[in-house]
Amino acid sequence: MKQIIECVPNFSEGRDMSIIKQITDVIEQVDGIKLLDVDPGAATNRTVVTFVGEAEAVCEAAFAAVKKASEIIDMSKHKGAHPRFGATDVCPLIPVSNITMEETVKYAHKLAERLGNELNIPIFCYESAAKTPIRRNLANCRSGEYEALSKRITTAEWKPDFGPSVWNEHTKRTGATAVGARNFLVAYNINLNTTSVHKANSIAFDVRERGRVKREGHPVTGKIVLDKNGNKVNEPGLLKSVKAIGWFIEEYGVAQLSMNLTDISVTPVHVAFDTVCERACANGLRVTGSELVGVMPLQAILDAGKYFLKKQGRSTGIADSEIIKIAVKSLGLDELKPFDPKKNIIEYMMEEDSGERLIDMDLVKFCHTTASDAPAPGGGSVSAYMGSMGAALGTMVANLTAHKHRHTDKWIEYSDWAEKGKIYHDTLLKMVDEDTNAYKKIMEAFGLPKSNDEDKAIRTQAIQAATKYAIEIPLKTMEICCNSMEVMLEMAKTGLEASISDAAVGAIAARAGVQGAYLNVRINTGGYNDKEFVNKVVKEGAAIEKKALEIEKQVLELVNSKL
């Protein structure tokens, strides 16, 4: 699974578009990077750039961007309204999918060290990447801004985490950069059936983490409560990691709650939406829909869809596209303008049009292509497809059983089984094309030049690497097919009896996927030189095959006993 992260560097130039373009050009030159947004500001003299990709590629693009900025932006001449202390002022990494915050922090530290060592830029690590608690807050790292930097970096307290701690002509030009790791921020507006900014603000104060100013007696007209230092005291709002304010949108003719969800792992989109619905009702208002500003991770909208499906007492083990539809309709994301997953969901935006995928073919074309004289799809892809269909049958039985128990609490148990099955069949569908890609890598390696000893060595190394990959892919297919059979086994035991034959067919298909993939493992091991690895893989494959056969036997015995 690809580990996807987002990077949102802020550069201290917002007026000269030729400078900004030089920076974004080097970002886009890195393979696998998708540039999502470039937002220059003349008053702040600052540009916020957003791009995503696999972790290694993002770090490479970030390094190239910081390097270019250090060459073409002179901080000694910079003026702007926004706090800043470097040509690249901040460079946060944000986990999007299949990667933890802890793993993201490691990438941030690696990037920070490289920037400091190779570019000689003072680097401070902040937020989750902070080396000390006081540096977690960006404002502390940037205190006094660029103008105070010459003295601060020479002190023991504010010595940079990486890079130089001296002030010279180079650091005078580059300033310092803060490299961090933080959670994803979603900019999100909720629509209200009112034109009153006052009413919208009242709800904003109810929900935002900062809350509202505390007053004696009446919450609006009462005397403001002060602390012992004479500062206003705030009553916290209902939602952590949320900033909110009310405003009126002339274009739509309605008031909105404008929200920044600064950590969707703390307050997800659907929780914010439902909480605002409750507070709107308490204020005599109604939420009519909502609006996403920018993009969001796939998991965030899937979590929302599953949340609303569960509220409806429906199984969550259905296709992502259907879950997204439920989320969009439940949140009213399409009230003001169309919601396009390919433009609003990061993972879908990253999908490249690399020709027709096998799994996008209809059944007839897939069958005919397999039967043709084309070398792919072959047995490995077909094995993965058989496994995906087997898991899909197990998922179907779980969904039917959940529906049968929709009036009891048992539906949740079967919804969970359906969701497990969905993960298996979705993953196996990806393996259909991945197996063919593995074959293509071998063919490409064999096609490399072999005119001299150096070419031959490179070619041999490429063939071995591609062969190893062509062994690992069907081995992974075996493992997923076998694991998916736990769904069919449970459905054979407790699933809807009218559909237990489907569970049995699912087990047969999954077992066939295991055995078919194992044949591909074994045939590819013949071309791999590391015999210790080969022996290990063959032994592991044999164990998976044995387990699959045992589960299939249990399923068939259970089903036959009930027929």
C-alpha positions as CSV (number, residue, x, y, z in Angstrom):
1,M,0.0,0.0,0.0
2,K,1.4,3.4,-1.0
3,Q,2.2,5.7,2.0
4,I,0.8,9.1,0.9
5,I,1.7,12.4,2.6
6,E,0.9,16.0,1.9
7,C,3.4,18.8,2.1
8,V,2.4,22.5,2.5
9,P,5.5,24.7,2.4
10,N,5.1,28.4,2.7
11,F,7.6,30.5,0.7
12,S,8.5,34.2,1.5
13,E,7.5,35.5,-1.9
14,G,3.9,36.3,-3.0
15,R,4.3,39.0,-5.6
16,D,6.8,37.9,-8.2
17,M,5.1,35.0,-10.1
18,S,8.3,34.2,-12.0
19,I,10.0,33.3,-8.7
20,I,7.0,31.3,-7.5
21,K,6.9,29.4,-10.8
22,Q,10.6,28.4,-10.5
23,I,9.8,26.8,-7.2
24,T,6.7,25.0,-8.3
25,D,8.5,23.8,-11.4
26,V,11.1,21.9,-9.4
27,I,8.3,20.3,-7.4
28,E,6.5,19.1,-10.4
29,Q,9.7,17.7,-11.9
30,V,9.7,15.0,-9.2
31,D,8.0,11.8,-10.4
32,G,4.9,10.8,-8.5
33,I,4.1,14.3,-7.2
34,K,0.7,16.0,-7.7
35,L,0.7,19.7,-7.3
36,L,-2.7,20.5,-5.8
37,D,-2.6,24.3,-5.1
38,V,-0.5,27.4,-5.4
39,D,-1.9,30.4,-3.3
40,P,0.2,33.6,-3.5
41,G,-0.6,36.6,-1.3
42,A,0.6,40.1,-2.2
43,A,0.0,41.7,1.2
44,T,1.7,38.9,3.1
45,N,4.3,38.5,0.4
46,R,4.0,34.8,0.9
47,T,2.9,31.8,-1.2
48,V,1.4,28.6,0.2
49,V,2.0,25.6,-2.0
50,T,0.3,22.2,-1.6
51,F,1.4,18.9,-3.1
52,V,1.0,15.2,-2.4
53,G,2.6,11.9,-3.3
54,E,4.4,8.9,-1.8
55,A,6.5,9.8,1.2
56,E,10.0,9.5,-0.4
57,A,8.9,11.5,-3.5
58,V,7.3,14.2,-1.3
59,C,10.5,14.6,0.7
60,E,12.6,14.8,-2.5
61,A,10.2,17.5,-3.9
62,A,10.3,19.4,-0.6
63,F,14.1,19.4,-0.6
64,A,14.3,20.6,-4.2
65,A,11.8,23.4,-3.5
66,V,13.6,24.6,-0.4
67,K,16.9,24.5,-2.3
68,K,15.4,26.6,-5.2
69,A,13.9,29.1,-2.7
70,S,17.2,29.5,-0.9
71,E,18.8,30.4,-4.3
72,I,16.2,32.9,-5.6
73,I,14.7,34.5,-2.4
74,D,16.8,37.0,-0.4
75,M,15.4,37.2,3.1
76,S,17.5,40.3,3.9
77,K,15.2,42.2,1.5
78,H,11.9,40.6,2.4
79,K,8.9,42.6,3.8
80,G,5.4,41.2,4.3
81,A,2.5,41.2,6.7
82,H,2.7,37.6,7.7
83,P,5.2,36.4,10.4
84,R,8.2,34.8,8.7
85,F,11.9,33.9,9.3
86,G,13.0,32.1,6.2
87,A,12.9,31.9,2.4
88,T,11.1,28.7,3.0
89,D,9.3,29.7,6.2
90,V,7.6,26.5,7.1
91,C,7.5,23.0,5.6
92,P,5.0,20.7,7.3
93,L,4.5,17.0,6.3
94,I,1.0,15.7,6.8
95,P,0.0,12.0,6.8
96,V,-2.8,11.3,4.3
97,S,-3.2,7.5,3.9
98,N,-1.4,4.3,5.0
99,I,1.1,6.1,7.2
100,T,1.1,7.0,10.9
101,M,2.1,10.3,12.5
102,E,5.1,8.5,14.0
103,E,6.3,7.4,10.6
104,T,5.6,10.9,9.2
105,V,7.8,12.4,12.0
106,K,10.7,10.2,10.9
107,Y,10.4,11.5,7.4
108,A,10.3,15.1,8.7
109,H,13.4,14.6,10.8
110,K,15.2,13.0,7.8
111,L,14.2,15.9,5.6
112,A,15.2,18.5,8.3
113,E,18.6,16.9,8.7
114,R,19.2,16.8,4.9
115,L,18.2,20.5,4.6
116,G,20.5,21.5,7.4
117,N,23.5,19.5,6.3
118,E,23.3,19.8,2.5
119,L,21.9,23.4,2.2
120,N,23.3,24.9,5.4
121,I,20.0,26.3,6.4
122,P,19.1,26.6,10.1
123,I,16.3,24.2,10.7
124,F,13.8,24.1,13.6
125,C,11.5,21.1,14.1
126,Y,8.0,21.9,15.3
127,E,4.5,20.4,16.0
128,S,4.7,16.6,16.2
129,A,8.3,16.7,14.9
130,A,9.5,19.0,17.7
131,K,12.6,17.8,19.6
132,T,11.6,19.7,22.8
133,P,8.1,20.7,24.1
134,I,8.8,24.4,23.7
135,R,9.5,24.0,20.0
136,R,6.2,22.3,19.4
137,N,4.6,25.7,19.0
138,L,5.6,27.4,15.7
139,A,5.2,30.8,17.2
140,N,7.9,30.0,19.8
141,C,10.4,28.9,17.1
142,R,9.6,32.0,15.0
143,S,9.6,34.5,17.9
144,G,11.0,37.8,16.8
145,E,10.8,36.6,13.2
146,Y,13.7,37.1,10.7
147,E,14.9,40.2,12.4
148,A,15.7,38.4,15.7
149,L,17.2,35.3,14.0
150,S,20.8,36.5,13.9
151,K,21.0,36.6,17.8
152,R,18.6,33.7,18.6
153,I,20.4,30.9,16.6
154,T,23.7,31.6,18.4
155,T,22.1,31.0,21.8
156,A,22.1,27.6,23.5
157,E,18.3,27.8,24.0
158,W,17.5,28.4,20.4
159,K,20.3,26.6,18.6
160,P,18.7,25.1,15.4
161,D,17.9,21.4,15.5
162,F,19.9,20.9,12.3
163,G,22.1,23.1,10.2
164,P,24.3,26.1,11.1
165,S,24.0,28.1,14.3
166,V,26.1,31.0,13.0
167,W,25.0,34.2,11.2
168,N,26.8,34.8,8.0
169,E,26.1,36.0,4.5
170,H,24.5,32.6,3.6
171,T,22.1,32.4,6.6
172,K,21.4,36.1,6.2
173,R,20.0,35.4,2.8
174,T,18.2,32.1,3.5
175,G,16.9,32.7,7.0
176,A,15.7,29.7,8.9
177,T,13.1,27.0,8.0
178,A,10.6,25.2,10.4
179,V,10.1,21.6,9.4
180,G,7.1,19.9,11.0
181,A,4.7,17.0,11.0
182,R,1.0,17.8,11.7
183,N,-2.4,16.3,11.1
184,F,-4.5,17.1,8.1
185,L,-6.5,20.3,8.2
186,V,-9.9,20.4,6.6
187,A,-11.4,23.8,5.6
188,Y,-15.1,23.2,5.9
189,N,-18.2,25.5,5.8
190,I,-21.7,24.5,7.1
191,N,-24.7,26.2,5.5
192,L,-27.5,27.6,7.6
193,N,-31.1,28.6,6.7
194,T,-30.5,32.2,7.8
195,T,-28.9,35.4,6.6
196,S,-27.9,36.4,10.2
197,V,-24.2,36.5,10.9
198,H,-25.0,37.1,14.5
199,K,-26.9,33.8,14.7
200,A,-24.1,32.0,12.8
201,N,-21.5,33.4,15.2
202,S,-23.5,32.3,18.2
203,I,-23.2,28.7,16.9
204,A,-19.6,29.2,16.1
205,F,-18.9,30.2,19.7
206,D,-20.8,27.2,20.9
207,V,-18.7,24.7,19.0
208,R,-15.2,26.0,18.4
209,E,-12.5,24.9,20.9
210,R,-11.8,28.5,22.0
211,G,-15.5,28.9,22.9
212,R,-16.9,32.3,23.9
213,V,-16.0,35.0,26.4
214,K,-17.4,34.1,29.8
215,R,-20.0,36.5,31.3
216,E,-21.9,36.8,34.5
217,G,-25.6,36.0,34.2
218,H,-26.6,36.5,30.6
219,P,-24.3,34.9,28.0
220,V,-24.5,38.0,25.7
221,T,-25.2,41.1,27.8
222,G,-23.7,39.9,31.1
223,K,-20.6,41.4,32.6
224,I,-17.4,39.9,31.2
225,V,-15.5,37.7,33.6
226,L,-11.8,38.6,34.0
227,D,-9.0,36.5,35.6
228,K,-6.6,37.8,38.3
229,N,-4.4,39.4,35.6
230,G,-7.3,41.3,34.1
231,N,-7.6,39.1,31.0
232,K,-10.9,37.8,29.6
233,V,-11.9,34.3,30.6
234,N,-13.2,32.0,27.9
235,E,-15.8,29.2,28.2
236,P,-14.5,26.3,26.0
237,G,-16.6,25.2,23.1
238,L,-17.8,21.6,22.4
239,L,-15.3,20.6,19.7
240,K,-11.5,20.2,20.2
241,S,-9.2,21.2,17.3
242,V,-11.8,23.3,15.7
243,K,-11.7,27.0,14.8
244,A,-15.0,28.6,13.6
245,I,-16.6,31.9,12.8
246,G,-19.9,33.0,11.3
247,W,-20.1,34.9,8.0
248,F,-22.5,35.8,5.2
249,I,-21.8,34.6,1.7
250,E,-23.2,37.1,-0.8
251,E,-22.8,34.6,-3.7
252,Y,-25.1,32.1,-2.1
253,G,-27.3,34.5,-0.1
254,V,-26.9,32.5,3.2
255,A,-24.9,32.6,6.4
256,Q,-22.3,29.9,6.9
257,L,-20.2,28.6,9.8
258,S,-16.7,28.8,8.4
259,M,-14.6,26.1,10.2
260,N,-11.0,24.9,10.2
261,L,-10.9,21.3,11.5
262,T,-7.2,21.4,12.5
263,D,-7.0,17.7,13.5
264,I,-9.6,15.4,11.9
265,S,-8.4,12.5,14.1
266,V,-9.8,14.5,17.1
267,T,-12.9,16.0,15.5
268,P,-13.8,14.4,12.2
269,V,-16.0,16.1,9.6
270,H,-19.1,14.2,10.5
271,V,-18.8,14.9,14.2
272,A,-18.5,18.6,13.4
273,F,-21.5,18.5,11.1
274,D,-23.8,16.7,13.6
275,T,-22.7,18.9,16.5
276,V,-23.5,22.1,14.5
277,C,-26.9,20.5,13.5
278,E,-27.7,20.1,17.2
279,R,-26.7,23.7,18.1
280,A,-28.5,25.1,15.1
281,C,-31.7,23.4,16.2
282,A,-31.2,24.8,19.7
283,N,-30.9,28.3,18.2
284,G,-34.1,27.9,16.1
285,L,-32.1,27.2,12.9
286,R,-31.6,24.4,10.5
287,V,-28.4,23.2,8.7
288,T,-29.2,22.9,5.0
289,G,-25.9,21.5,3.8
290,S,-22.1,22.0,3.8
291,E,-19.2,22.9,1.6
292,L,-15.7,21.5,1.4
293,V,-13.0,24.2,0.7
294,G,-10.1,22.5,-1.1
295,V,-9.5,18.7,-0.6
296,M,-9.8,16.0,2.0
297,P,-8.3,12.5,2.5
298,L,-10.4,9.5,1.3
299,Q,-10.5,8.0,4.7
300,A,-12.2,11.2,6.1
301,I,-15.2,11.0,3.8
302,L,-15.4,7.2,4.1
303,D,-15.5,7.6,7.9
304,A,-18.4,10.1,7.4
305,G,-20.3,7.7,5.1
306,K,-19.9,4.8,7.5
307,Y,-21.0,7.0,10.4
308,F,-24.3,7.8,8.6
309,L,-24.8,4.3,7.4
310,K,-24.6,3.0,11.0
311,K,-27.1,5.7,12.1
312,Q,-29.4,4.3,9.5
313,G,-28.8,0.7,10.7
314,R,-27.2,-0.3,7.4
315,S,-24.1,-2.4,6.7
316,T,-20.8,-0.6,6.0
317,G,-19.4,-3.4,3.9
318,I,-20.3,-1.8,0.5
319,A,-18.3,-0.2,-2.3
320,D,-16.4,3.0,-1.5
321,S,-18.3,4.8,-4.3
322,E,-21.6,4.0,-2.5
323,I,-20.2,5.1,0.9
324,I,-19.0,8.4,-0.6
325,K,-22.5,9.0,-2.0
326,I,-24.0,8.5,1.4
327,A,-21.5,10.9,2.9
328,V,-22.1,13.6,0.3
329,K,-25.9,13.4,0.6
330,S,-25.8,13.2,4.4
331,L,-23.5,16.2,4.8
332,G,-25.2,18.1,1.9
333,L,-21.8,18.6,0.3
334,D,-23.5,19.1,-3.1
335,E,-26.1,21.7,-2.0
336,L,-24.2,24.8,-3.3
337,K,-22.1,23.2,-6.1
338,P,-21.4,19.7,-7.4
339,F,-19.0,17.5,-5.3
340,D,-16.6,15.7,-7.6
341,P,-14.6,13.0,-5.8
342,K,-11.9,13.2,-8.5
343,K,-11.4,16.9,-7.6
344,N,-12.0,16.9,-3.9
345,I,-10.5,13.6,-2.6
346,I,-6.7,13.6,-2.5
347,E,-6.2,9.9,-3.4
348,Y,-8.5,10.2,-6.4
349,M,-6.8,13.3,-7.6
350,M,-3.5,11.4,-7.6
351,E,-4.7,8.7,-9.9
352,E,-3.0,8.9,-13.3
353,D,-4.5,7.8,-16.6
354,S,-2.0,5.1,-17.5
355,G,-4.2,3.3,-19.9
356,E,-7.0,0.8,-19.3
357,R,-6.6,-1.3,-16.1
358,L,-7.6,-4.9,-16.2
359,I,-10.1,-4.4,-13.4
360,D,-11.8,-1.7,-15.4
361,M,-12.6,-4.1,-18.2
362,D,-16.0,-5.6,-18.4
363,L,-16.2,-9.4,-17.8
364,V,-16.4,-10.3,-21.5
365,K,-13.4,-8.2,-22.5
366,F,-11.3,-9.5,-19.5
367,C,-12.2,-13.1,-20.5
368,H,-11.4,-12.5,-24.2
369,T,-8.1,-10.7,-23.4
370,T,-7.1,-13.6,-21.2
371,A,-7.8,-16.0,-24.0
372,S,-5.9,-14.1,-26.6
373,D,-2.3,-14.5,-27.6
374,A,-1.4,-11.5,-25.3
375,P,1.0,-12.7,-22.5
376,A,-1.1,-10.8,-19.9
377,P,-3.3,-11.1,-18.0
378,G,-2.0,-14.5,-17.0
379,G,-2.5,-17.0,-14.2
380,G,-1.4,-14.6,-11.4
381,S,-3.9,-11.9,-12.4
382,V,-6.7,-14.5,-12.8
383,S,-5.9,-16.0,-9.4
384,A,-6.2,-12.6,-7.8
385,Y,-9.5,-12.0,-9.6
386,M,-10.8,-15.4,-8.5
387,G,-9.9,-14.6,-5.0
388,S,-11.5,-11.2,-5.2
389,M,-14.8,-12.8,-6.4
390,G,-14.6,-15.3,-3.6
391,A,-14.2,-12.6,-1.0
392,A,-17.0,-10.7,-2.6
393,L,-19.4,-13.6,-2.2
394,G,-18.5,-13.9,1.5
395,T,-19.1,-10.1,1.8
396,M,-22.5,-10.5,0.0
397,V,-23.6,-13.2,2.5
398,A,-22.5,-10.9,5.4
399,N,-24.4,-8.0,4.0
400,L,-27.6,-10.1,3.5
401,T,-27.3,-11.4,7.0
402,A,-26.8,-7.9,8.4
403,H,-30.0,-6.8,6.6
404,K,-31.9,-9.8,8.0
405,H,-30.9,-8.7,11.6
406,R,-31.5,-4.9,10.9
407,H,-34.1,-4.8,13.7
408,T,-31.7,-6.2,16.3
409,D,-28.2,-5.3,17.5
410,K,-26.7,-8.3,15.6
411,W,-26.6,-6.4,12.4
412,I,-23.5,-4.6,13.6
413,E,-21.6,-7.9,13.9
414,Y,-22.4,-8.9,10.3
415,S,-21.7,-5.3,9.1
416,D,-18.2,-5.7,10.6
417,W,-17.8,-9.1,8.8
418,A,-19.0,-7.4,5.5
419,E,-16.4,-4.6,6.0
420,K,-13.7,-7.2,6.5
421,G,-14.7,-8.9,3.3
422,K,-14.8,-5.6,1.4
423,I,-11.2,-4.9,2.4
424,Y,-10.1,-8.3,1.2
425,H,-11.8,-8.1,-2.2
426,D,-10.8,-4.5,-2.8
427,T,-7.1,-5.4,-2.1
428,L,-7.3,-8.5,-4.3
429,L,-8.7,-6.4,-7.2
430,K,-5.6,-4.2,-7.0
431,M,-3.5,-7.4,-7.1
432,V,-5.0,-8.2,-10.5
433,D,-3.2,-5.4,-12.2
434,E,-0.2,-5.6,-9.8
435,D,0.6,-9.1,-11.0
436,T,0.5,-8.0,-14.6
437,N,2.7,-5.0,-13.7
438,A,5.2,-7.5,-12.1
439,Y,5.3,-9.4,-15.3
440,K,5.9,-6.2,-17.3
441,K,8.9,-5.3,-15.0
442,I,10.5,-8.6,-15.9
443,M,10.0,-8.0,-19.6
444,E,11.4,-4.5,-19.3
445,A,14.5,-5.8,-17.4
446,F,15.1,-8.5,-20.1
447,G,14.9,-5.7,-22.7
448,L,17.8,-3.7,-21.2
449,P,21.0,-3.4,-23.2
450,K,23.8,-6.0,-22.7
451,S,26.5,-4.6,-25.0
452,N,29.3,-4.5,-22.3
453,D,30.1,-5.8,-18.9
454,E,28.6,-2.8,-17.1
455,D,25.3,-3.0,-19.1
456,K,25.2,-6.7,-18.4
457,A,25.7,-6.2,-14.6
458,I,22.9,-3.6,-14.6
459,R,20.6,-5.8,-16.6
460,T,21.2,-8.8,-14.3
461,Q,20.5,-6.8,-11.2
462,A,17.3,-5.4,-12.8
463,I,16.2,-9.0,-13.8
464,Q,16.8,-10.2,-10.3
465,A,14.9,-7.3,-8.7
466,A,12.0,-7.8,-11.0
467,T,11.9,-11.5,-10.5
468,K,11.9,-11.1,-6.7
469,Y,8.9,-8.7,-7.1
470,A,7.2,-11.2,-9.3
471,I,7.5,-13.8,-6.5
472,E,6.4,-11.5,-3.7
473,I,3.2,-10.3,-5.5
474,P,1.5,-13.8,-5.9
475,L,2.7,-14.7,-2.4
476,K,0.8,-11.6,-1.1
477,T,-2.2,-12.7,-3.2
478,M,-2.0,-16.1,-1.6
479,E,-2.0,-14.6,1.9
480,I,-4.9,-12.3,1.2
481,C,-7.0,-15.0,-0.4
482,C,-6.4,-17.3,2.5
483,N,-7.2,-14.6,5.1
484,S,-10.4,-13.7,3.3
485,M,-11.7,-17.3,3.9
486,E,-12.3,-16.4,7.5
487,V,-15.4,-14.5,6.3
488,M,-16.7,-17.4,4.3
489,L,-16.1,-19.7,7.3
490,E,-18.1,-17.5,9.6
491,M,-20.9,-17.1,7.1
492,A,-21.1,-20.9,6.7
493,K,-21.4,-21.1,10.5
494,T,-23.9,-18.3,11.2
495,G,-24.8,-16.6,8.0
496,L,-28.2,-16.4,6.3
497,E,-29.0,-20.1,5.5
498,A,-30.6,-19.3,2.2
499,S,-27.2,-18.0,1.0
500,I,-24.7,-20.4,2.6
501,S,-24.1,-22.0,-0.8
502,D,-22.6,-18.6,-1.8
503,A,-20.3,-18.7,1.1
504,A,-19.1,-22.2,-0.1
505,V,-18.6,-21.0,-3.6
506,G,-16.6,-18.1,-2.2
507,A,-14.4,-20.4,-0.2
508,I,-13.8,-22.5,-3.4
509,A,-12.9,-19.4,-5.4
510,A,-10.5,-18.1,-2.7
511,R,-8.8,-21.5,-2.3
512,A,-8.4,-21.6,-6.1
513,G,-6.8,-18.1,-5.9
514,V,-4.4,-19.4,-3.3
515,Q,-3.3,-22.5,-5.3
516,G,-3.2,-20.5,-8.6
517,A,-1.0,-17.8,-7.0
518,Y,1.2,-20.5,-5.5
519,L,2.0,-21.9,-8.9
520,N,3.1,-18.5,-10.0
521,V,5.3,-18.1,-6.9
522,R,7.0,-21.4,-7.7
523,I,7.5,-20.9,-11.4
524,N,9.1,-17.5,-10.8
525,T,11.5,-18.8,-8.1
526,G,13.3,-20.8,-10.8
527,G,14.8,-17.5,-12.1
528,Y,15.9,-16.1,-8.8
529,N,19.4,-16.7,-7.5
530,D,19.0,-16.2,-3.8
531,K,18.1,-19.8,-2.9
532,E,17.7,-19.1,0.8
533,F,15.0,-16.6,0.0
534,V,13.5,-19.1,-2.5
535,N,13.3,-21.9,0.1
536,K,11.7,-19.5,2.6
537,V,9.1,-18.4,0.2
538,V,8.2,-21.9,-1.1
539,K,7.9,-23.1,2.5
540,E,5.7,-20.1,3.4
541,G,3.5,-20.7,0.4
542,A,3.1,-24.4,1.2
543,A,1.9,-23.5,4.7
544,I,-0.7,-21.0,3.3
545,E,-1.9,-23.5,0.7
546,K,-2.4,-26.1,3.5
547,K,-4.3,-23.7,5.6
548,A,-6.6,-22.7,2.7
549,L,-7.4,-26.3,2.0
550,E,-8.3,-26.9,5.6
551,I,-10.6,-23.9,5.8
552,E,-12.3,-24.9,2.5
553,K,-12.9,-28.4,3.9
554,Q,-14.5,-26.9,7.0
555,V,-16.7,-24.6,4.9
556,L,-17.9,-27.3,2.6
557,E,-18.6,-29.7,5.4
558,L,-20.7,-27.1,7.2
559,V,-22.6,-26.1,4.1
560,N,-23.2,-29.6,2.9
561,S,-24.6,-30.5,6.4
562,K,-27.2,-27.8,6.1
563,L,-28.3,-28.4,2.5
